[in-house]
Amino acid sequence: MYPKLTVVALMGLCSVALSAADAGPPLAQANFYVAPAGDDTSQGTFADPFATIERAQEAVRLLVAEGLVAEVRVCLRGGVYALDHTLELGPQDSGTADHGVTYMRYPGEEVRVMGATELQAEWFTPVAASSPVWGRIDPLARGHLMQIDLPAHGISEFGVLNKRGFWNQGGPSGLEVFFNQEPMQLGRWPDKVPYSEADGNVLSSTGWVVTERGLDKTRFTYTGTRPERWSRAEEVWVHGLFKNGWADTHLQVTDIDTAAKVMTLASEPYYGLAGDRPYYAENLLEEITVPGEWYLNRATGILYFWPPSPLPQGEIYVSYFAGNSENWADPLVHLNNASHVTFDGIVFEMTRAGLVRIEGGTDNQLANCVLRNAGMHAALISGSNNGLDRCEISGVGNYGVELNGGDVVSLAPANNYVRNCHIHHYARWCWTVTPAVRLMGVGQVAEHNHIHHSPHEGIMFRGNDHRIEFNDIHDVCQWVDDAAAIGSPGRDWRHRGTRIRYNFVHDVGSKLPRRGFGTHGIYLDCTLSGSEVFGNVLYDIAGFAVFLNGGRDNLIENNIFVKCAGALAASACGISVLKPDTDLDLVKQLASINYRRPPYSTSYPKLAVVPDNWAELQDPASNWLYPEGSTFSRNMGWQNGIWAKEINWGFGGTGALTKFKIENNVEDADPCFTDEPALDLSLDPTSPALAIPGFQPIPFDEIGITPEPGNADTPDRLGRAFCPSSSSRPVAFARLILSE
């Protein structure tokens, strides 16, 4: 056990720095130091640092217990801090509004907190022709494939592959391989774009194969002969969009009948199984065909790996941290009702579970941090006034950040936030319903972020009164359909008041061979109502710039739509999907929050007049289930395929656009951008948009990550230069799954 130190002794050991403030007395600051080569029996000073974060945490708790009289800084010296259990901080670790507690990297040094262990290059040996697996290895990999006996080096717990996908993170991932801080790809087929194979039904432009037809809930037929290579494979998995382009599933294959060309799955994919749907096979030694692929035989513990570069030239880690065995959702770091705690400049990385959870509490922040290469999510945040500022997120298995909190009865906002963050190449494992930022509850904020390269959405929201502003979002929704860069699944009339303002959404389009319902810029789905879409620039969208699927009282104003398949789509789907005794029972939804009384009646007066019984709601003369009350005005368009279109997928309702107030739009005129080739879509003073009555100039120069004054390392206005670490985007993920 550590030697017991009194608070007086601790304060004597701390260095107290007096910093000049703009106003008020100097601020006392207590510093503790931690270094990988330190000693937990030491004094925690600069010259005599602790060895672990937990030891510094104990020292901080003594100060908190006596009442903080100074700011507390735990300075971590550069190096790796590997955790085998969750770093848990609670009320006893909290600062105050006057004196916060900060865990920070020492200036100029890189601090890495991880749930992984390093493998040494000399532990690997080449796979030789005498190996019992030589006959299974693709000729392309022979001479390149390396192997390591993990149990011989103390690594024997490998985890498992799980069914996961649509709305199901599936628990922690199994062991993963990371080379030079990038996630490597399980051996899979097809694995590189473009790909051609004469004997298979391969879509060379997408890197997918397709099911020929579905036989029942768990079996489908395939074409070609490729699966004949897998007869000795230990554990074949497939990942695909087996019925709908918005619901993916990873599933184990239990049988392959190569004579009948039938593949049998362990269970039914989410939403079922159909023919002519895209998938790929994974977890195959036989399909290691490009650098960066790997395979682990869980029975023998032998890991096979084709390194992207010679092993001595890089670092190689395998993840082990999977959370508490009783709660797989436990992340690497958990703030559980702590307050006024900051993590500044730290890299959190390489776990099978999530990285950070802030649960409850107030005024906690991750600033200038890197969150990368998790098996699950990067950050899960609730409480109030908690968030991320100037962080980078990449390579996570599922979504980037979820913000929740606030009170749905009083509409008190949580004010949790993600701002000035660079979020890219996320959702490696679960492709659908895994956005960069998910907003839930009441009053969350996503602003000034740069979001790009993902299978599904950039920002997804449910709940009330969120702010989605000044974000630069592009190259999202790459492998799905019926999705958008910014969207909400809707399905709840209680959810209103979200503002989507001044975002630059561009270069959005699915690379699937069939786009289904399409990929859009902003998508208010399934009767979502009472939202504002104002002052956004939507450019080069494969689907519609804005899609309103049956909602009421939505304001679409002052936007610029250029080179999209269409500017506006609207439907009247509410006429058929809103029904009693279903999950879309409006009467039951609205009764739960007394929507005719404050604060709902004052915040959303148009909601307060909605009838509280189905007889009136379904009266054909009432139009309550139609998208009435929406406005489409003062918008500028140019070179779009369609200006406004009514969508009717057999919902039984028509005339959606007749319910809109449409006025003062310019459908097709050159908006006179400052420099379109450079994507500077600010408006020249001669722009016809500025002549639209009531049109307000869009502050395009403010979109994206905001540069820090005096810091040469901060990004340009669109965030493209922003990177708080030396890491690059995950090469293997980009090469094998997403387009460049």
N, C-alpha and C positions, 0 to 999 in steps of 0.2 A: 504494500500500500504506500501511497505517496506520503511524504512527511507532512504533518499538519502545520499549516501556516496561519497565523492570525491575520485579520484584516489590516492591522497596523503594520505588520511585517510585510504584507503584500504591497501596501502602498509605498513602503520604503524601498521595495525592490523595483517598482515601476519607475520608468523615466517619466517625468512630468514636463510636458512641453507647453509653453504659453504661446498661443497664436494670436496675432493682432486681428481683431474683428472690425467690421465696418462701424459697428456701434456696440456699446455695452462693454462690460469688463472682459479681460482675457479669459479664455476657456482652458481649464485644466484638462489634461489628457493622460490617461494611464495606459501604458503599453506593456503587453506581454509578447514574447517572441517564441516561435516554434520553428524547429528545423529537423529534417529527417535524421540528421546525425546528432541530434540533441539528446537530452537525458531527462526523463520525467521526474527524477529525484533532484533536479537542479532548481535554480531560482527563477527561471523564465525570463531572464534578462537578455539583452542583445548579445552579451559575451557568453552567457550561460543559459541557452534556450531549452525549453521543453522539447520532447520528441514527438508528442502526439497532440492532436487538436483536442482530444478528450481531456488531457491534463490541463490545457489552457482553459478549457470550459469550466473545470472544477475551480480554478483560481478566480475566474470571473464570477462564479456563483457566490463565492465568499463576499465579493464586493457588492453584488446585488442584494444579498441578504442583509447587509448593513445599511443599504440605501446609497445609491450612486451619488457621488459628489463630483464626478468628472466623466468625460467621455472615455470609453474603454475601447482600445484597439488591440486586437490579437493579430500580430504581424507574422505571416507564414513565410518562411524563407523558401527559396526555390527548391523544387524536387517533387517527388511522388509521395502521396499519402494514400495508401491502399487501405480501404475499410472492409472489414468482414461482417459488420453489423451496421444498422442505421445510426447515423449521428443524430441524436434526438435532442432538440432544444425546446424547453417549455417556459412557463412563467418565471421559473427560478433563474432563467438565463436571459431575461428581458432587460432592455434598457428602459429609459423613460423618455417623455417628450423633450426633456431638457438635456438628457445625457444618454446617448445611444450606445449600443454595443456593435462593433464592426469587426468582422473577420476579413482580413485583407491580405493580398500578396505584398511581399516586400518590393518596393519600387525596382523595376528593371529585371525582375526574376519571374519565372513561370512556375506557378503552383498548380499541381494536378491532383485532384481528389478523385479516386477511381475505385471501381469494384472489379479489377482485373489483375492478372498476374503476368509477368513478362516471361517469354520463352527465349532462351539463348540460342543464337545461331548454331553453335557447335552441338546442340542437342539433336539437330536434324541430320538425317542421312538420306542420300538419294535412293529412290525406289529402283532397285536393280532388276535385271532380267530374271534373276533367280527368285524373285519375290512371288509368293503364291497369288498375288493380285495382278501380276504383270499382264495376264491375258485379258483382264477387264479394263485395262487402261487404254484410252484412245491414243492412236499413234501420234497425234499432235502433242500429247503430254509426255510421252516417253522421253527421258533424258532431262526433263524439266521438273518432274514431280519429286517433292521431298516428303519425308515422313518423320514422325516423332511419336514415341511411346509415352503418352501423357502420364499414366500411372507410375512409370519409372521415375518421374520427376514430381511426384506428390499430387498429381491432379487426377482425381478419380470420380468426381461428381460432375456429370455432364449435362444434367437437365434433360428435358424432353422437348420434342416438337409438339405443338398443340394445334387443334382446330382453332382458327382465328380468322378475323375479317370483319365484315359489316357489323358495327356496333359491338364487337366483341374483341377485346385486346388479347384474350386467350391466356392471360397470365404471363409470367416472365418467359422470355425466350430461352432456348437451350444455350449451351456454350456457343459463343461466336468468336470469330477471328478478326483481329484488327492489325493492319500493317501500315506503319507510318501514319498512324492516327486516322486511318480510313477503314470502314467496314468492308470486309471481303465477302464474296458471293458464294453461297453454297453451289456445288456443282449442279448445273441445270441445263435443260434443253427445251427450246432454243436459248442461246445465251448471248448472242451478239447480233447487233443490227448493222447492216442487213445480214440475213442468213438464208442460205439456199440448200435444199436437200431434195434430190431428185425423187426419192422414194416416199416422201412425206408431204402431207397437205400443209405446207409451211407458208405463212404470209411473210414474204421476204422483206416487206416494207415495215413490218411491225415487230418481228421477232416472236410471234406467237404461233402455236398450232391451234386447230379448232376441233371441237367435238363434231363427229359426223352427225349423230343423232342420239337423243336420249332414249334409253330403253325403259327405265323406271326411275325411282327416286335416287338410286345410287349407282346405276350402270349406264355407260354410254359406249358407243362404238367409235373407233378411230380409223384413220386411213394410214397407209404407209407401213413401214417395217421397223421404224426406230425402236419401239419398245422391246423388240427381240434382243437388243443389246443388254437389257436389264434383268435377264433371267436369274442372275446370281446376286442381284442387289438386295441389301438387307432391309431397307426401309424406304420405299418410294413414296414421295409426296407430290401432290399437284397443287398449283395455285391458279385460280382463274375466276372469270366472271361467268359463272356457269349458267346463268339465266338472264339476269338483268345487268346492264352495264354500270349500275350504281351499287352493286353488292358483291364483293369479292369473298372468296373462301380459300383457306389452306386446308387440305384434307389428305389423310393417308390413303394410299392405294393398297387394298387388301388382296387383289388378284388381277393378273393380266392374262387373258386368254388370247395368245398370239394367233391361234388358228382362226378363232371367230372374230378377232380384233375387237375384243370387249374389255374395258377397264372397269373394275369394281371399286367403289369408294367405301371408306369405313362408315360414313354417315351421309346424310343428305346435305348438299350445299345450302347456304342461306338462300331462301326464296326458290329453291328447286333446281332442276337440271333440264336443260334443253339442248337441242342440236345446233350446230353451227355457231358455237360460242367459244371464245378464246381462253386458252390456258397454257401453262408450261409445266414441265415436270422438274422436280428439284430433289436435292439430297442424294445425289448420284455420283459415286466414284467414277462410273463409266462416262459421265458427261463433263468431267474436268477437261475442257478443251481450249481455254484461254487463260492467260495470267490473271491471278487474283481469285481463282476458284479453289475451293477446298471441300473436304469431306471428312467426317468423323465416324469411324466404326465404333458404336457405343458398346458393343460386346467386347472388343479387344482393347479399346482405348487408343487405337492408332489413328492419328490425325494425318491426313494427306493434304498437301498444299503446293500449288504452283505459284511461287512468289512473283510479284510484279517486277521485282529487281532482286539482285543477289541478297540473300539474307543478312550477310554482315554489313550491308549498306543501309539497313533500316532497323526499326524496332518492331517486334511482333508481340502482341498481347492476346490472351484469351480471357473472356469475361467469366467471372464466377459468382458475383453478388446477385442474389435472386430475392432479396427481402427476407423477412422473418418467415419461418416455416409455417407459422400460424396465420400469417397475413401477407400473402404474396404481393399485395399492393404497397408494402413498405418500400420507400425509395432509399436512395443513398443518404439523403439529408432530409430530415423532417422537422419543421417548425410547428409544434403542436401547442397552439394558444400562446405562443411567444409574441412579444411586441417590441418594436423599435430595435430590430436586429437587422444588420446589413451584411451581405457577403459582397465583397468588391474585388474584381479582377481575378477571380479564381476559375479554373477549368474543372468542370464536373463531367466525368466521362466513363464510358465503357462498363456498363452494368447489364445484367439480364433484365432487371426491373426498371422502374422509373428513376429519375435523377433527383428531383427536388419536389417536396410538397410543403406548401405553406397552408396550414389548416387553422383557421381562426386567427385571432390576434389582429393587431393593427400596425400599420407603418413599418412593415418589413419589406426589404428590397434586395433584389439581386441586381447589382450594377456592374457593368463592364465585364461580365462573366461570359464564359463559353460553356454551353451545354451540348454535348455531342455523343453520338454513338451509344445510345441506350437501346436496350431490347424493347422497352416500352416508351413512355412519354418523357418529355423533357421536364415539364413543370406543371403541377396541379395546385391552383391557388384559390383560396376562399378567404373569409374574414373581411377586413375592410382596409382600404388604402394600402394594399399590398401589391407588389408587382415587379416587373422587369424593366430596366432602363439600360439601353446601350449594351445589350447582350447579343451573342450569336448562337443560333441553334441549328444543328445539322446532323444528319445521319441517325436520327432517332427512329425507333421501330414503328411508332404510331404517331399520334398528334404531337404538335409542339407544346402549346400552352393551353390549359383550360382555366378560365376565370369564372368563378361562381361567387355567390353571396348576395347580400342585400335582402330586403324583406318584401315578399310578394303581396303582403296584406297592406302595409303602410306605404309601399313603393319607395322606401328609404334606399338610396343607392349604396352599393358596396364601394364604388370608386376604385376597384382593383384595376390594374392597367398593364398593358404591354406597349411600350413606346420606344422609338428609336432603336428597334431591334432588327437584326438581319436573320431571317429564318428561311432556310433553303434545303433542298434535297432531304426532305423528311418523309415519314410514312413508308419506311422500307418494308415493313412486314404487313401491316394492315393498310390497305390502299384506300378504303372508302370510309367516309365519316371520320376522317382523321386529318382535320385542317391544321394549318400552322397555328391559328388562334381560334379557340372555341369560346364564345361568350354565353354564359348562362345566368340565371337569376335576374338581378336588377342593377342597372347602372354600372356596367363595366366599360372600359375604355381601351380601344386599339387604335393607336395613332402614330403617324410618322415611322411606319415600319417598311422594310424592303423584304418582300416575300416572293419566292420564285422556285420553280422546278419541283413539282410534286405530282403524284398520281391524281389527287382529288383537289378539294377546295383550298382556297387561301384563308378566308375567314368565314366561319359559320356561327350563326347566332340563334338563340332562343331566349325568350324572356322579354324584359321591358327596359326601355330607356337607355339602351347602349349607345355609345358613340364610336363610329368607325370612320376615321377621318385622316386625310393626308397620307394614305398608304400607297406605295408603289408595288403593284402586284402583277406578275407576268409569268408565263410558261407554267401555269397550273392547270389542273384538270387534264393531265396529259394522257391518262389511260382509263378514263371512265366516260360515261355519258350521263345525261340528265343531271348536270351539275353546273357550278358557276364559281368564279373567282371569289365572289362575296355572296353568300346565300343563307337562307333559313329554310328548314324543313316545314315550317308553318304548323298547321294542324291544331292551332289553339288561338281563339279570338281574344284571350286575355293578354296576349303578347302584343304590345304596341309601344310606340314612342321611340323606336330606334332611328337614329340619324346616320345616314350614309352620305358623307359630304367630302368633296375635294379629294377623291381618290383617283389615281391614274391606273387604270386596268387595261392591259394590252397583251397582245400575242397569246391569246387563250384559245386552245383547240385540242381536241382529243386526237390521239394517234391510233385509236382503234379503227379497224377496217370498216366498222359500222357505228355510226355515232348515236344511234337511237334517238333519244329526245334532245340530244345536242349538249354543247357546252357553252355557257353564257357568261356575260360579264357580271350582272347582278340579278339574282333569282329569288323572288319572294314566292315561295312555293305553297301549295295547298292551303289557300285562303288566308295567308298571312296578311294582316291589315294594319293600317295606322302607322306606316313607316314613311320616312322622308328620304328621297334620293335626289340630292341637290349638288350641283356644281362639280360633277364627276366628269372625267375625260375617259371615254371608252373607245379603244382603238384596236382594230384588227382582231375582232372576236369571231370565232368560227360559227357561233350561234347568234343569239340576240343580245344586244347590249343590255337590255332590261327585259326580264320576263316576269309578268305578274300573273300568277296562276290562281285566279279566282278571288283575290282579296279585295277588301273595301278600303276606302279612305286613304289610299296611298298617294303621295305627292311625288311626281317625277318632273322636276323643274330645273331649268338652267344648266342642263348637261350638254356635252358635246359628244356625238356619236359619229365615228369615222371608220370606213372600211370594215364594217361588220356585216354579217349575213343579213341582219335586220336590226332596226333601232328598237322597236317595241313589239312585244308579243303579249297578248292578254287572253285569258280564258274565263269561262264562267263555270269552272269545275265545282264550285260550291253548291250548285243546284242539285248535284247528285251525290257528292261525297259527304255533305253535312246532313247527318241523320240522327234521330233519337236512338238511345241505347247503343251507341257505338263510342269508339274513342274520339269521335268528332261530334259528340253531343254538345251543341252550343249551350243549351239551357243548363246542363249540369256544370259545364265549365264556368260559365259566368256566375252562376249562383254561389260558387265556392268563394268568390271574392267581393260580394256585395257591390257589383259594378255600378249600381245606380246611386251609390253614396260616395262621399269623399273618402279617400283621395282619388278613386277611379273616376268618379263623375266629373271632378274638376280637372283632372289631368287629361281625360279622354272623353270630352262631352259628346262626341259622335258615337261612342260606344254606349253611353248611358241611355240613349233613346232606343236601343235595340230591344225588341219584345222579349219577354221572359217566358214565352210559351211557344210550343211548336205549331200550334194552329195558326198563329199570326206569321211565324217565320216561313211556313210553307205555303202561305196564301199566294197563288200565282199573281195576284194583282199587287202584292206588296214589294216585290223585288229585293227582299232582305237578303236572300241568298246569292244575289248577283253582285258583281263588283262595282257597286255604286259609290259615288263620293270621291272617286280617284281623279286626279288632275294630271294632265300631260301638257305642259306648256313651257314656253321660252326655251326650247331645246333646239340645238343646231345640229344638222346632219350633213354628211358629204360622202358620196361614193359608197353608200350602203346598198345591199341587194334589195331590201324591202324597208319601207319606212315604218309602217304599222300593220300588224297582222293579227287577226283573231284565230286562236287555236281551239279546235274542238276535237278531242280524242274520243268522241262517243260518250261524253259526260251527260249529254242530254240538255245542255244549256248553250244557247247561241246569243249573239248580240252583245258580247262583252264590251266591245269598243263603243257601242252606242251609249253605254252607261258612263263613259268617261267625259270629263270636260277637257277638250282638246283645242288649244288656241295658241296663237302667237309663236308657232314653230317655223323654223326655216329648214325645209326637208333636204335640200341638196344644193349647197353652195360652198365654194372654197372658203374655209374658215380663216385662211391666211395665217398659218402657224409661223412662228419665228424661224424654226429650223427643223422641219419634219424628218429629214434623213437622220438627224442626230437625236430624234425623239424629244426635241424641245418643242412641246406643243403649247407653249404660251402663245397668246394671241397678239398679232400685230395690231397697232391702233386702227388700221383700216379694216379690220375684220367685220364682216356683216353681222356676226353674233352680237357685237356691241351696239348694233342699231336696233336690235329687238327690244321693244318696249319693256322696261323693267329688268332686262338682263343685267346680272351683276358680274363683274370681272372675276375670273377664277384665279386664285393665287397659286398658279402652277409652280412657281419657283419655290414654294414652301412644301411641296409634296415630297415625301420620302424622308430619309433620316436627316435630322437637323445637325449640321456641323457644330462641333463644340468650338467656341471662340478661342483662338490662340493655340489650337491643337492641330498640327499638320497631318496627323494620322486619321482624322475624321473624314467622313465621306463627302463626295459631291452631293448635290441636292437630291439625287435619286438614290443615294446610298451604294452606288456600285463599287466604290473603293473601300467600303467599310469592312473591316475584319479585325476584331480586337485580339486575334491570336495569329500565329504564323501558319495556321492550318489552311489548306485549300479545301474546296468542296470535295466530297467523297468520290474519288475517281471510279472505284469499282461500281458504286451505285449508279453513277451517271452513265458509265459505259454500258453496263449490262442491263439496266432497267429503263432509264430515262434517256431521252435524247439530249444532246448538248444544246 
